[in-house]
Amino acid sequence: MQISYAVENIRRLESVSPIEVRPITILVGRNSAGKSTFLRSLPLIRQSLETRSSAPILWFGDSVDFGDFQTAVSNGENSREAVFSFKLTDMEGRYRANISHNINYSLGYRFRAISVDEINIRYFVAAEGEKTFLRRITFDIPGEDIYCEIFYKGRSGVGGALIVNGDEVLQISQNYEIFCPTSDLFSSPSLI
């Protein structure tokens, strides 16, 4: 599996094409182009995951200090979102499939191999006042023609919508609320 990483709207980096993360990765560019910002965004994610916080991104901490959302986002625009993108290629894994074994309908499981050429995942972080929150998550599987967006309402992490290939999934949206159980950037959305 190969992992590529990109950021958008952080300091001078308005948009960066995904850069493959390897044991040795060399960034080349003119002064003040954003090389250090790109590199510092990796420990930014790490400190956000390792430190308990009420926000998905801990903009200042022991590893790096970006100040706050307003100073970290490109051009200091309050309406902008900071975006953290990951591209996974040549991914292989296994999933657990339900299999009925007998007439009593007891369930057993069999693991089946899966292979995906490419998955693109993007996390959009926004702010209201002083509070930073996860606004939405998108993932795209081009080889399967699947594009999914999960929207959250405001900084509470509750509500929102699930959109698959441009259509809202009403069965979920009408009967359940999409809930982000923790404030972590990589927390899994749940239904309540």
C-alpha positions in Angstrom: 0.0 0.0 0.0 1.2 3.5 -0.8 0.1 6.6 1.1 0.1 10.1 -0.3 -0.7 13.2 1.8 -1.8 16.7 1.0 -3.0 19.8 2.8 -5.1 22.8 1.7 -5.6 26.3 3.1 -2.9 26.1 5.8 -0.6 29.2 5.9 0.7 29.7 2.4 -0.4 26.4 1.1 -3.7 27.0 -0.6 -3.6 23.6 -2.4 -1.0 20.9 -2.6 -1.1 17.9 -4.9 -0.8 14.6 -2.9 2.8 13.8 -2.2 3.7 10.1 -1.7 5.1 9.5 1.7 8.2 7.3 1.5 11.1 6.6 3.9 13.0 9.5 2.2 10.9 12.3 0.7 12.6 15.4 -0.7 10.7 18.7 -1.0 12.1 21.3 -3.3 10.9 24.9 -3.7 11.7 28.5 -3.3 11.9 30.3 0.0 8.5 30.8 1.8 6.8 28.4 -0.6 5.4 26.3 2.2 7.8 23.4 2.5 8.2 23.8 6.3 4.4 24.2 6.7 3.8 21.0 4.8 6.3 19.1 6.9 5.0 20.6 10.2 1.5 19.6 9.3 2.5 15.9 10.0 3.5 16.5 13.6 0.4 18.7 13.8 -1.8 15.7 13.1 0.2 13.6 15.5 -0.1 16.0 18.4 -3.8 16.3 17.7 -4.3 12.6 17.9 -2.0 12.1 21.0 -3.4 15.0 23.1 -6.9 15.0 24.5 -8.6 18.1 23.1 -12.1 19.3 22.4 -11.1 20.1 18.8 -10.1 17.8 15.9 -6.9 19.8 15.4 -4.7 21.0 18.2 -3.1 24.0 16.5 -0.6 24.6 19.3 1.2 22.1 21.5 4.5 20.4 22.4 5.3 19.4 18.8 4.3 22.4 16.7 2.6 25.7 17.2 0.4 27.1 14.4 -1.3 29.6 16.7 -5.1 29.2 16.2 -7.4 28.4 13.3 -7.5 32.0 12.1 -3.8 32.4 12.0 -3.2 28.8 10.6 -5.7 29.1 7.7 -4.5 30.6 4.4 -4.9 34.4 4.3 -6.6 34.3 7.7 -10.1 34.0 6.2 -12.6 32.9 8.8 -14.9 31.2 6.3 -12.2 28.9 4.9 -11.6 25.3 5.8 -8.4 23.6 6.5 -8.3 20.3 4.5 -6.2 17.2 5.3 -6.2 14.7 2.4 -4.9 11.1 2.1 -4.7 9.0 -1.0 -4.2 5.3 -0.5 -3.2 3.2 -3.5 -2.7 -0.5 -4.1 -4.6 -1.3 -0.9 -5.3 -4.9 0.0 -7.2 -6.3 2.9 -9.8 -8.7 4.1 -13.4 -8.2 5.2 -15.7 -10.4 7.2 -18.7 -11.8 5.3 -21.7 -13.3 7.0 -22.4 -16.9 6.0 -25.3 -19.0 7.2 -24.1 -22.5 8.3 -27.2 -24.4 9.1 -31.0 -24.4 9.2 -31.0 -22.7 12.6 -29.6 -19.6 10.9 -26.6 -19.3 13.2 -24.1 -17.0 11.6 -20.5 -17.7 10.9 -17.9 -15.6 9.3 -15.6 -16.1 6.4 -12.8 -13.6 5.5 -12.7 -12.5 1.9 -9.8 -10.7 0.2 -10.4 -7.3 -1.2 -8.3 -5.1 -3.4 -8.8 -1.4 -4.1 -6.6 0.6 -6.6 -7.2 4.0 -5.0 -9.1 5.6 -2.1 -9.1 9.4 -1.5 -10.1 10.6 1.9 -10.4 14.3 2.8 -11.1 15.8 6.3 -12.5 19.4 6.3 -11.9 21.4 9.5 -13.6 24.7 10.1 -14.2 27.1 13.0 -17.0 29.1 14.6 -15.6 31.8 16.8 -12.8 30.2 18.8 -14.0 26.6 18.4 -12.6 24.3 15.7 -14.6 21.4 14.5 -14.8 18.7 11.8 -17.2 20.0 9.2 -17.3 17.1 6.8 -15.5 14.0 5.5 -15.4 12.9 1.9 -14.1 9.7 0.4 -13.8 8.7 -3.2 -13.1 5.3 -4.8 -12.7 6.1 -8.5 -12.4 2.5 -9.6 -15.8 1.8 -8.1 -17.4 5.1 -9.1 -18.2 5.8 -5.4 -18.1 9.3 -4.0 -19.4 9.8 -0.5 -19.7 13.0 1.7 -20.6 13.1 5.4 -21.6 16.5 6.6 -21.9 17.6 10.3 -24.0 20.4 11.5 -21.9 23.0 13.4 -19.4 22.2 16.1 -21.6 19.8 18.0 -20.8 17.0 15.6 -24.5 15.9 15.4 -26.8 16.0 12.5 -25.8 16.6 8.9 -26.3 14.4 5.9 -24.9 11.4 4.1 -24.5 11.9 0.3 -23.5 9.1 -2.0 -22.7 9.9 -5.7 -24.5 13.2 -5.4 -27.8 11.9 -3.9 -28.7 12.2 -0.2 -29.3 8.8 1.4 -32.7 9.7 2.8 -33.3 6.4 4.7 -30.4 7.3 7.0 -30.9 11.0 7.0 -34.6 10.8 8.0 -34.4 8.1 10.6 -31.0 8.7 12.2 -28.7 11.5 12.9 -25.0 11.3 11.9 -22.9 11.7 15.0 -19.2 12.2 15.5 -18.6 10.5 18.9 -15.3 12.2 19.6 -13.6 15.3 18.5 -10.7 13.5 17.0 -9.9 14.2 13.3 -10.1 10.5 12.5 -13.1 9.5 14.6 -15.5 7.3 12.9 -19.0 8.7 12.2 -21.9 6.8 13.9 -25.6 6.8 13.5 -27.9 7.6 16.5 
